[in-house]
């Protein structure tokens, strides 16, 4: 029986690898996207962003199966 696999990304910043066999569906967390703040922000600002970036899309490199890019809700692109 051949297992099928796919990846997913969610707005909580989690990238997961899913494996589906005839009788089960297993999820393996791959990474959490960290929220990157602008280092030039003033240190006296009232609110500081922290936590995880919301993922909204990804694409795999056609020549290297382990290389992909992720787009976030904040408009950033991350090479993974």
BAMIZA-281696 format. One record per atom (N, C-alpha, C, O): residue number from 1; residue in three letters; atom name; z, y negated, x negated. Coordinates in Angstrom, 2 decimals, padded with zeros to 5 digits, always signed. Example, Ala and Ser with C-alpha at 12.3 -4.5 7.8 and 13.67 -1.06 7.14 Angstrom:
BEGIN
NODE,1,ALA,N,+007.80,+005.69,-013.19
NODE,1,ALA,CA,+007.80,+004.50,-012.30
NODE,1,ALA,C,+007.80,+003.30,-013.20
NODE,1,ALA,O,+008.46,+003.32,-014.24
NODE,2,SER,N,+007.08,+002.25,-012.85
NODE,2,SER,CA,+007.14,+001.06,-013.67
NODE,2,SER,C,+007.87,-000.03,-012.90
NODE,2,SER,O,+008.04,-001.14,-013.41
This chain:
BEGIN
NODE,1,UNK,N,+000.00,+001.19,-000.84
NODE,1,UNK,CA,+000.00,+000.00,+000.00
NODE,1,UNK,C,+000.00,-001.24,-000.88
NODE,1,UNK,O,+000.86,-001.40,-001.75
NODE,2,UNK,N,-000.95,-002.08,-000.65
NODE,2,UNK,CA,-001.09,-003.29,-001.46
NODE,2,UNK,C,-000.23,-004.41,-000.86
NODE,2,UNK,O,-000.21,-004.62,+000.35
NODE,3,UNK,N,+000.48,-005.14,-001.74
NODE,3,UNK,CA,+001.27,-006.28,-001.30
NODE,3,UNK,C,+000.41,-007.54,-001.37
NODE,3,UNK,O,-000.38,-007.71,-002.30
NODE,4,UNK,N,+000.58,-008.40,-000.40
NODE,4,UNK,CA,-000.11,-009.68,-000.38
NODE,4,UNK,C,+000.89,-010.76,-000.74
NODE,4,UNK,O,+002.08,-010.64,-000.42
NODE,5,UNK,N,+000.42,-011.83,-001.40
NODE,5,UNK,CA,+001.31,-012.91,-001.79
NODE,5,UNK,C,+000.72,-014.27,-001.50
NODE,5,UNK,O,-000.49,-014.46,-001.49
NODE,6,UNK,N,+001.62,-015.21,-001.28
NODE,6,UNK,CA,+001.19,-016.60,-001.08
NODE,6,UNK,C,+002.35,-017.52,-001.44
NODE,6,UNK,O,+003.49,-017.08,-001.55
NODE,7,UNK,N,+002.04,-018.79,-001.61
NODE,7,UNK,CA,+003.04,-019.81,-001.94
NODE,7,UNK,C,+003.18,-020.77,-000.77
NODE,7,UNK,O,+002.27,-020.94,+000.03
NODE,8,UNK,N,+004.35,-021.40,-000.69
NODE,8,UNK,CA,+004.57,-022.45,+000.31
NODE,8,UNK,C,+005.34,-023.59,-000.32
NODE,8,UNK,O,+005.99,-023.43,-001.36
NODE,9,UNK,N,+005.25,-024.75,+000.32
NODE,9,UNK,CA,+005.98,-025.94,-000.13
NODE,9,UNK,C,+006.56,-026.59,+001.12
NODE,9,UNK,O,+005.94,-026.57,+002.18
NODE,10,UNK,N,+007.74,-027.18,+000.98
NODE,10,UNK,CA,+008.37,-027.76,+002.16
NODE,10,UNK,C,+008.89,-029.17,+001.87
NODE,10,UNK,O,+008.98,-029.59,+000.72
NODE,11,UNK,N,+009.22,-029.86,+002.94
NODE,11,UNK,CA,+009.67,-031.24,+002.80
NODE,11,UNK,C,+011.07,-031.35,+002.19
NODE,11,UNK,O,+011.50,-032.46,+001.87
NODE,12,UNK,N,+011.77,-030.23,+002.03
NODE,12,UNK,CA,+013.07,-030.27,+001.33
NODE,12,UNK,C,+012.90,-030.07,-000.16
NODE,12,UNK,O,+013.89,-029.95,-000.88
NODE,13,UNK,N,+011.65,-030.02,-000.65
NODE,13,UNK,CA,+011.37,-029.93,-002.07
NODE,13,UNK,C,+011.30,-028.53,-002.63
NODE,13,UNK,O,+011.19,-028.36,-003.84
NODE,14,UNK,N,+011.35,-027.52,-001.80
NODE,14,UNK,CA,+011.34,-026.14,-002.28
NODE,14,UNK,C,+009.93,-025.58,-002.34
NODE,14,UNK,O,+009.17,-025.66,-001.37
NODE,15,UNK,N,+009.59,-025.01,-003.51
NODE,15,UNK,CA,+008.34,-024.27,-003.68
NODE,15,UNK,C,+008.73,-022.80,-003.72
NODE,15,UNK,O,+009.59,-022.40,-004.51
NODE,16,UNK,N,+008.11,-021.98,-002.88
NODE,16,UNK,CA,+008.49,-020.58,-002.77
NODE,16,UNK,C,+007.28,-019.67,-002.92
NODE,16,UNK,O,+006.16,-020.03,-002.57
NODE,17,UNK,N,+007.53,-018.48,-003.46
NODE,17,UNK,CA,+006.53,-017.43,-003.57
NODE,17,UNK,C,+006.89,-016.36,-002.56
NODE,17,UNK,O,+008.00,-015.82,-002.58
NODE,18,UNK,N,+005.97,-016.04,-001.66
NODE,18,UNK,CA,+006.20,-015.05,-000.61
NODE,18,UNK,C,+005.41,-013.79,-000.93
NODE,18,UNK,O,+004.27,-013.86,-001.36
NODE,19,UNK,N,+006.04,-012.63,-000.70
NODE,19,UNK,CA,+005.38,-011.35,-000.87
NODE,19,UNK,C,+005.49,-010.59,+000.44
NODE,19,UNK,O,+006.58,-010.41,+000.98
NODE,20,UNK,N,+004.35,-010.14,+000.94
NODE,20,UNK,CA,+004.33,-009.44,+002.22
NODE,20,UNK,C,+003.82,-008.02,+001.99
NODE,20,UNK,O,+002.72,-007.82,+001.46
NODE,21,UNK,N,+004.62,-007.06,+002.41
NODE,21,UNK,CA,+004.20,-005.67,+002.38
NODE,21,UNK,C,+004.06,-005.18,+003.82
NODE,21,UNK,O,+004.19,-005.97,+004.76
NODE,22,UNK,N,+003.81,-003.92,+004.00
NODE,22,UNK,CA,+003.60,-003.39,+005.34
NODE,22,UNK,C,+004.83,-003.57,+006.24
NODE,22,UNK,O,+004.70,-003.77,+007.44
NODE,23,UNK,N,+006.04,-003.50,+005.63
NODE,23,UNK,CA,+007.24,-003.54,+006.45
NODE,23,UNK,C,+008.17,-004.73,+006.19
NODE,23,UNK,O,+009.22,-004.83,+006.83
NODE,24,UNK,N,+007.80,-005.62,+005.26
NODE,24,UNK,CA,+008.73,-006.73,+004.97
NODE,24,UNK,C,+008.01,-007.97,+004.46
NODE,24,UNK,O,+006.87,-007.92,+004.00
NODE,25,UNK,N,+008.72,-009.08,+004.55
NODE,25,UNK,CA,+008.28,-010.36,+004.01
NODE,25,UNK,C,+009.42,-010.90,+003.16
NODE,25,UNK,O,+010.50,-011.17,+003.68
NODE,26,UNK,N,+009.19,-011.07,+001.85
NODE,26,UNK,CA,+010.23,-011.51,+000.93
NODE,26,UNK,C,+009.88,-012.88,+000.36
NODE,26,UNK,O,+008.73,-013.14,+000.02
NODE,27,UNK,N,+010.90,-013.74,+000.27
NODE,27,UNK,CA,+010.71,-015.08,-000.29
NODE,27,UNK,C,+011.48,-015.20,-001.59
NODE,27,UNK,O,+012.66,-014.85,-001.66
NODE,28,UNK,N,+010.81,-015.70,-002.62
NODE,28,UNK,CA,+011.45,-015.95,-003.91
NODE,28,UNK,C,+011.31,-017.44,-004.23
NODE,28,UNK,O,+010.19,-017.93,-004.38
NODE,29,UNK,N,+012.43,-018.17,-004.33
NODE,29,UNK,CA,+012.35,-019.59,-004.69
NODE,29,UNK,C,+011.76,-019.74,-006.10
NODE,29,UNK,O,+012.18,-019.05,-007.02
NODE,30,UNK,N,+010.80,-020.64,-006.25
NODE,30,UNK,CA,+010.17,-020.87,-007.55
NODE,30,UNK,C,+010.74,-022.12,-008.23
NODE,30,UNK,O,+011.01,-022.10,-009.44
NODE,31,UNK,N,+010.93,-023.19,-007.46
NODE,31,UNK,CA,+011.46,-024.43,-008.03
NODE,31,UNK,C,+011.86,-025.39,-006.92
NODE,31,UNK,O,+011.46,-025.23,-005.77
NODE,32,UNK,N,+012.65,-026.38,-007.28
NODE,32,UNK,CA,+013.00,-027.50,-006.41
NODE,32,UNK,C,+012.41,-028.75,-007.04
NODE,32,UNK,O,+012.59,-028.98,-008.24
NODE,33,UNK,N,+011.70,-029.54,-006.26
NODE,33,UNK,CA,+011.10,-030.78,-006.76
NODE,33,UNK,C,+012.17,-031.87,-006.80
NODE,33,UNK,O,+012.73,-032.23,-005.76
NODE,34,UNK,N,+012.45,-032.39,-007.97
NODE,34,UNK,CA,+013.45,-033.45,-008.11
NODE,34,UNK,C,+012.82,-034.79,-007.77
NODE,34,UNK,O,+011.67,-035.07,-008.11
NODE,35,UNK,N,+013.60,-035.62,-007.10
NODE,35,UNK,CA,+013.16,-036.97,-006.76
NODE,35,UNK,C,+013.25,-037.83,-008.00
NODE,35,UNK,O,+014.32,-037.92,-008.61
NODE,36,UNK,N,+012.15,-038.46,-008.39
NODE,36,UNK,CA,+012.11,-039.31,-009.57
NODE,36,UNK,C,+012.21,-040.75,-009.13
NODE,36,UNK,O,+011.41,-041.22,-008.31
NODE,37,UNK,N,+013.19,-041.46,-009.66
NODE,37,UNK,CA,+013.33,-042.88,-009.35
NODE,37,UNK,C,+012.71,-043.70,-010.46
NODE,37,UNK,O,+012.57,-043.23,-011.59
NODE,38,UNK,N,+012.35,-044.92,-010.15
NODE,38,UNK,CA,+011.77,-045.83,-011.11
NODE,38,UNK,C,+012.85,-046.28,-012.09
NODE,38,UNK,O,+013.85,-046.86,-011.68
NODE,39,UNK,N,+012.64,-046.03,-013.38
NODE,39,UNK,CA,+013.64,-046.37,-014.39
NODE,39,UNK,C,+013.81,-047.87,-014.56
NODE,39,UNK,O,+014.80,-048.32,-015.13
NODE,40,UNK,N,+012.86,-048.66,-014.07
NODE,40,UNK,CA,+012.94,-050.11,-014.22
NODE,40,UNK,C,+013.76,-050.77,-013.11
NODE,40,UNK,O,+013.95,-051.98,-013.10
NODE,41,UNK,N,+014.25,-049.95,-012.16
NODE,41,UNK,CA,+015.05,-050.50,-011.08
NODE,41,UNK,C,+016.30,-051.18,-011.64
NODE,41,UNK,O,+016.84,-050.76,-012.66
NODE,42,UNK,N,+016.73,-052.21,-010.96
NODE,42,UNK,CA,+017.94,-052.91,-011.36
NODE,42,UNK,C,+019.16,-052.02,-011.16
NODE,42,UNK,O,+019.27,-051.37,-010.12
NODE,43,UNK,N,+020.08,-051.96,-012.12
NODE,43,UNK,CA,+021.25,-051.11,-011.96
NODE,43,UNK,C,+022.21,-051.60,-010.88
NODE,43,UNK,O,+023.07,-050.84,-010.43
NODE,44,UNK,N,+022.08,-052.87,-010.45
NODE,44,UNK,CA,+022.97,-053.42,-009.45
NODE,44,UNK,C,+022.49,-053.18,-008.02
NODE,44,UNK,O,+023.11,-053.66,-007.07
NODE,45,UNK,N,+021.40,-052.43,-007.86
NODE,45,UNK,CA,+020.89,-052.20,-006.51
NODE,45,UNK,C,+021.93,-051.47,-005.67
NODE,45,UNK,O,+022.70,-050.65,-006.17
NODE,46,UNK,N,+021.94,-051.79,-004.38
NODE,46,UNK,CA,+022.94,-051.24,-003.47
NODE,46,UNK,C,+022.80,-049.73,-003.28
NODE,46,UNK,O,+023.80,-049.01,-003.28
NODE,47,UNK,N,+021.57,-049.24,-003.13
NODE,47,UNK,CA,+021.34,-047.82,-002.89
NODE,47,UNK,C,+020.54,-047.21,-004.03
NODE,47,UNK,O,+019.57,-047.81,-004.51
NODE,48,UNK,N,+020.94,-046.05,-004.46
NODE,48,UNK,CA,+020.22,-045.32,-005.49
NODE,48,UNK,C,+019.69,-044.03,-004.88
NODE,48,UNK,O,+020.45,-043.30,-004.24
NODE,49,UNK,N,+018.40,-043.75,-005.07
NODE,49,UNK,CA,+017.82,-042.53,-004.53
NODE,49,UNK,C,+018.18,-041.36,-005.43
NODE,49,UNK,O,+018.11,-041.46,-006.65
NODE,50,UNK,N,+018.57,-040.27,-004.83
NODE,50,UNK,CA,+018.83,-039.04,-005.57
NODE,50,UNK,C,+018.54,-037.87,-004.66
NODE,50,UNK,O,+018.44,-038.03,-003.45
NODE,51,UNK,N,+018.39,-036.70,-005.24
NODE,51,UNK,CA,+018.13,-035.51,-004.44
NODE,51,UNK,C,+016.80,-034.89,-004.78
NODE,51,UNK,O,+016.37,-034.90,-005.93
NODE,52,UNK,N,+016.15,-034.33,-003.77
NODE,52,UNK,CA,+014.91,-033.61,-003.97
NODE,52,UNK,C,+013.75,-034.31,-003.29
NODE,52,UNK,O,+013.91,-034.91,-002.23
NODE,53,UNK,N,+012.58,-034.22,-003.92
NODE,53,UNK,CA,+011.37,-034.83,-003.39
NODE,53,UNK,C,+010.78,-033.92,-002.32
NODE,53,UNK,O,+010.80,-032.70,-002.45
NODE,54,UNK,N,+010.25,-034.51,-001.27
NODE,54,UNK,CA,+009.62,-033.75,-000.21
NODE,54,UNK,C,+008.20,-033.39,-000.58
NODE,54,UNK,O,+007.36,-034.27,-000.78
NODE,55,UNK,N,+007.91,-032.10,-000.67
NODE,55,UNK,CA,+006.57,-031.66,-001.01
NODE,55,UNK,C,+005.67,-031.65,+000.21
NODE,55,UNK,O,+006.12,-031.32,+001.31
NODE,56,UNK,N,+004.41,-032.01,+000.02
NODE,56,UNK,CA,+003.50,-031.99,+001.17
NODE,56,UNK,C,+002.19,-031.25,+000.88
NODE,56,UNK,O,+001.48,-030.89,+001.82
NODE,57,UNK,N,+001.84,-031.02,-000.39
NODE,57,UNK,CA,+000.61,-030.29,-000.69
NODE,57,UNK,C,+000.65,-029.76,-002.12
NODE,57,UNK,O,+001.42,-030.24,-002.95
NODE,58,UNK,N,-000.19,-028.77,-002.40
NODE,58,UNK,CA,-000.32,-028.28,-003.77
NODE,58,UNK,C,-001.70,-027.66,-003.95
NODE,58,UNK,O,-002.38,-027.32,-002.98
NODE,59,UNK,N,-002.10,-027.53,-005.22
NODE,59,UNK,CA,-003.39,-026.94,-005.55
NODE,59,UNK,C,-003.28,-026.22,-006.87
NODE,59,UNK,O,-002.62,-026.70,-007.79
NODE,60,UNK,N,-003.92,-025.06,-006.97
NODE,60,UNK,CA,-003.85,-024.25,-008.17
NODE,60,UNK,C,-005.04,-024.51,-009.08
NODE,60,UNK,O,-006.14,-024.81,-008.61
NODE,61,UNK,N,-004.82,-024.39,-010.38
NODE,61,UNK,CA,-005.87,-024.52,-011.37
NODE,61,UNK,C,-006.75,-023.29,-011.31
NODE,61,UNK,O,-006.24,-022.17,-011.31
NODE,62,UNK,N,-008.05,-023.47,-011.26
NODE,62,UNK,CA,-008.98,-022.34,-011.13
NODE,62,UNK,C,-009.07,-021.51,-012.41
NODE,62,UNK,O,-009.51,-020.36,-012.36
NODE,63,UNK,N,-008.66,-022.07,-013.56
NODE,63,UNK,CA,-008.77,-021.35,-014.83
NODE,63,UNK,C,-007.45,-020.76,-015.30
NODE,63,UNK,O,-007.43,-019.88,-016.16
NODE,64,UNK,N,-006.34,-021.24,-014.75
NODE,64,UNK,CA,-005.02,-020.74,-015.15
NODE,64,UNK,C,-004.19,-020.54,-013.87
NODE,64,UNK,O,-003.77,-021.50,-013.23
NODE,65,UNK,N,-003.97,-019.28,-013.53
NODE,65,UNK,CA,-003.31,-018.97,-012.25
NODE,65,UNK,C,-001.85,-019.43,-012.19
NODE,65,UNK,O,-001.28,-019.52,-011.11
NODE,66,UNK,N,-001.24,-019.71,-013.34
NODE,66,UNK,CA,+000.16,-020.13,-013.36
NODE,66,UNK,C,+000.33,-021.65,-013.39
NODE,66,UNK,O,+001.46,-022.14,-013.42
NODE,67,UNK,N,-000.76,-022.39,-013.37
NODE,67,UNK,CA,-000.71,-023.85,-013.44
NODE,67,UNK,C,-001.13,-024.43,-012.09
NODE,67,UNK,O,-002.18,-024.06,-011.54
NODE,68,UNK,N,-000.32,-025.34,-011.54
NODE,68,UNK,CA,-000.66,-025.98,-010.30
NODE,68,UNK,C,-000.07,-027.39,-010.24
NODE,68,UNK,O,+000.83,-027.73,-011.01
NODE,69,UNK,N,-000.58,-028.19,-009.33
NODE,69,UNK,CA,-000.06,-029.55,-009.12
NODE,69,UNK,C,+000.51,-029.62,-007.71
NODE,69,UNK,O,+000.06,-028.94,-006.79
NODE,70,UNK,N,+001.54,-030.47,-007.56
NODE,70,UNK,CA,+002.23,-030.64,-006.29
NODE,70,UNK,C,+002.22,-032.11,-005.93
NODE,70,UNK,O,+002.52,-032.96,-006.77
NODE,71,UNK,N,+001.88,-032.43,-004.69
NODE,71,UNK,CA,+001.95,-033.80,-004.19
NODE,71,UNK,C,+003.19,-033.96,-003.32
NODE,71,UNK,O,+003.53,-033.07,-002.55
NODE,72,UNK,N,+003.87,-035.10,-003.45
NODE,72,UNK,CA,+005.11,-035.33,-002.69
NODE,72,UNK,C,+004.91,-036.43,-001.65
NODE,72,UNK,O,+003.93,-037.19,-001.68
NODE,73,UNK,N,+005.85,-036.50,-000.73
NODE,73,UNK,CA,+005.81,-037.54,+000.32
NODE,73,UNK,C,+005.94,-038.93,-000.28
NODE,73,UNK,O,+005.51,-039.91,+000.34
NODE,74,UNK,N,+006.51,-039.04,-001.47
NODE,74,UNK,CA,+006.68,-040.33,-002.14
NODE,74,UNK,C,+005.42,-040.79,-002.85
NODE,74,UNK,O,+005.39,-041.88,-003.43
NODE,75,UNK,N,+004.36,-039.96,-002.82
NODE,75,UNK,CA,+003.09,-040.32,-003.44
NODE,75,UNK,C,+002.95,-039.93,-004.89
NODE,75,UNK,O,+002.02,-040.37,-005.56
NODE,76,UNK,N,+003.85,-039.11,-005.39
NODE,76,UNK,CA,+003.80,-038.65,-006.79
NODE,76,UNK,C,+003.07,-037.32,-006.86
NODE,76,UNK,O,+003.05,-036.55,-005.90
NODE,77,UNK,N,+002.46,-037.06,-008.02
NODE,77,UNK,CA,+001.82,-035.78,-008.30
NODE,77,UNK,C,+002.52,-035.18,-009.51
NODE,77,UNK,O,+002.66,-035.85,-010.54
NODE,78,UNK,N,+002.96,-033.93,-009.39
NODE,78,UNK,CA,+003.67,-033.24,-010.46
NODE,78,UNK,C,+002.86,-032.06,-010.94
NODE,78,UNK,O,+002.32,-031.30,-010.13
NODE,79,UNK,N,+002.75,-031.89,-012.26
NODE,79,UNK,CA,+002.11,-030.73,-012.86
NODE,79,UNK,C,+003.19,-029.67,-013.04
NODE,79,UNK,O,+004.24,-029.93,-013.63
NODE,80,UNK,N,+002.94,-028.48,-012.51
NODE,80,UNK,CA,+003.94,-027.41,-012.55
NODE,80,UNK,C,+003.39,-026.18,-013.27
NODE,80,UNK,O,+004.09,-025.17,-013.40
